[in-house]
Amino acid sequence: MSITYDLTITNMNCYSKYNDLPMVVFDIQWMYKGTDGTYSSFITDRTSIPFNDSSEFKEYKDLTQDEVILWIQEYTDPSIFTEAEQFIAEQIDQMANPPILNPKLPWDNS
């Protein structure tokens, strides 16, 4: 079964005031989760957001999840997601096909 991936924002840190602007996001914590419908695994990470231009500033209360996800995708090295998907796929495969088994002893009839 194929794995579907989902990026979720878990927290955002803000400067209360930066360049006379209120609530400026500078750090986003996120979770990248994969699931095959039965098993799931995830990684957590964070992305630093540079302050570029006050003309592009949007108030914290007006931010949408989609906009913040675009920031993460813009300011996170794409290899992070590639490596995360490999890690998550390996974790799910190990859950579905455990490499270590603890079977009942062959002579135990109970």
Secondary structure, 3 states (H helix, E strand, C coil): CCCEEEEEEEEEEEEEEECCEEEEEEEEEEEEEEECCCCEEEEEEEEECCCCCHHHCCCHHHCCHHHHHHHHHHHCCHHHHHHHHHHHHHHHHHHHCCCCCCCCCCCCCC
